[in-house]
Amino acid sequence: MKKLFILLFFVQVAFSQTQNAAGKKTVIKIVYGGNLNVNENKFPGAKIFSKTETGQVRFEHEGMDLWCDRAVLFQDRNWVKAYGNVFIQQGDSVEMSSEYIEYDGDTKLAVSKRNVRLQNTDMTLTTDTLYFDRNVQEAYFNTKGIVKDSATTLTSIEGRYFMQKNKYQFLKDVNINNPEYTVNSAQLDYYTDSKHAYMYGPSTIKGEEYTIYCERGFYNTVTEKGYFVKKSRIDYDNRIINGDSLYFEKNTEFASATNNIKITDTINNMILKGHYGEVYKAKDSAFITKRAVAISLVETDSMYIHGDRLLVTGPAKNRVIRAYKNVKFFKTDMSGKCDSLFADNNSGITKMLRNPIMWNGESQMTGDTIFLISNVKTEKLDSLKVINNAFIVQKDTLSDDGYNQVKGLNLYGQFEENELREVDVVKNTEVVYYMYNDKNEFIGIDKTICSAINLTINENQIEDITFFTRPDGVIYPDKDLPKNARKLRGFIWRGDERMFSKDDIFDEDDNNLVLPVIRGINNAMDPLEEEKDPDEEIFKSTINTVPPKKDKKKFLEDKKKKANEKKKLVVQPQDTKKKSKEE
């Protein structure tokens, strides 16, 4: 890569010389020479000018004026070396000062050294050495540069400035320091007029109430709005937001995420996932859709809640989850479906609405409304309520088509160690129960009506039934009870809808979503650079006026050889360790 850098440099110089040879040669004009001297031993063929009380030495070349205290001009080579209080002005847009400069009038290449200061519009660049190509109006530094405006300071080890675009391209160890935020990036493009920053490589933005990480991103340093892709993450008010694409606004306290998103609630041990989400900090709320799922850790067992839309609201200790349309949930030995769901972390109540159904072990439960109540301190399931039209169905494991059934007005259940142990069904209860002896020999089918029933459950199977208040029932031999009489009114077996893993909560539409293409991952982040992507190696060497610092010695040797052959000098970056007495 370094050899390519040097080769491109010589190609550019040769091209500039060919152009000048074909056209009319423009010489460096002496506007004010001051005192004139010659020194054939040190500077053969050169004229030495120095300032007087009247003013500094001044030159002009194709719209650029140069002032200095002392200068050595090689007129036959159209090349000048300027020393002391050097100042360059190019039109109304560019002003540059330094202690030393070399300028080649044929190639229009300049090298400024020591206390270099480049001023344009409202920003100032300071560095130790700056290479300036007037042909394309681009400057380059690799000795750490500092760019300042009224409120912001930008620093980088290496960088370029594209004057026609008002754009800085910082290439190494970039830092932006502002009273409201800081930015650290591997590489960053910055537009001085719009104050827009485009980040490439590992980058971090830190504000008073947020931290953003990405490996490609855009940030408006004035409005503090941003768009981030590639391993992007926002740490925001006890929430961590990840996604293929993130959008952020500080003033409205809003963030959104697209594709493979994950929002982590660090206080409530909750994770939200989906392919589109929004976070409203001021309202303490988050909205998720497109394969949306909320994951809540209950003891050591996670509960997964899915819906077409998920809304999480409330302050950290009072979070409420709302799920809408095609709602499903799953945890070990328990799953369920309904049209909408409401879960309150503060009260520990989860409410299933509109056609709810729940499976606990092998038992299917339905009713108008189902409540799951958790102990908020232990985070374990405490109790269960099914209000209106409560119905329990459990497939009989020892018969081919038998179903144990219990129905009544309401159902109340109790959990122990997250397992359902006891159930009470009250008001207008009915039972169909397949009975066996200790040897699992069939006894008959118990069909009973009473006011209330108590069920004891062990290992998710009905172990014992107790009837209360004037039970009226018969145990029928198998041959004496018709098939149509073995099912209670309202019986529906929905075992094929039961979920056996967390993946079962998603349907075919959820699993076949077509995700939008994220801009900036495989194309340019900057819309002004559609054809050039800073991730591409060729774009990293658009300026080739100078070689990398490590090749300086070889570059000087090659340049001296070329100068002897062509009897022509070009701009030469000097070794900073060897300074002539004239410097």
Secondary structure, DSSP 8 states (H G I E B T S, - for coil): -HHHHHHHHHHHHHHHHHHHHHS-----EEEE-BEEE--TTTSTT-EEEE--SS--EEEEETTEEEEESEEEEETTTTEEEEEEEEEEEETTTEEEEEEEEEEETTTTEEEEEEEEEEEETTEEEEEEEEEEETTTTEEEE-S-EEEE-SS-EEEESEEEEEGGGTEEEEEESEEEEETTEEEEEEEEEEETTT-EEEEEEEEEEEESSEEEEEEEEEEETTTTEEEEEEEEEEEETTEEEEEEEEEEETTTTEEEEEEEEEEEETTTTEEEEEEEEEEETTTTEEEEEEEEEEEEEETTEEEEEEEEEEEEES-GGG-EEEEEEEEEEEETTEEEEEEEEEEETTTTEEEEESS-EEEETTEEEE-SEEEEEE-TTT--EEEEEEEEEEEEEEE-TTSSS-EEEEEEEEEEEEEETTEEEEEEEEEEEEEEEEEE-TT--EEEEEEEEEEEEEEEEETTEEEEEEEESS-EEEEE-GGGS-GGGSS-TT----GGG---SGGGGS-HHHHT------TTTSS-SSGGGTT--TTSGGGGGS--SS--GGGHHHHHHHHHHHHHHHT--------TT---TT-
